[in-house]
Amino acid sequence: MTQSVTYEIDDVFAPGHVGELTQVIPPELVDAVLDESGTRERRLRSLPSRVGVYFVLGAWVSNRQLAGRS
């Protein structure tokens, strides 16, 4: 049995809403890329695919800042 949960994109407590990065790269864009690439999760997970994308982006930005590049 598949369980489905829906959230509003503006809901700060929605899975995948990670603060400042969502202000620069909207969740709708991340969701569209995940859908187009076929990499969105197929079941309800503790860590949604959207959060994984924002984690990688955050790590990249952080690394560039530490290296003195912008």
Beta strands, then each sheet from edge to edge (+ up, - down):
end
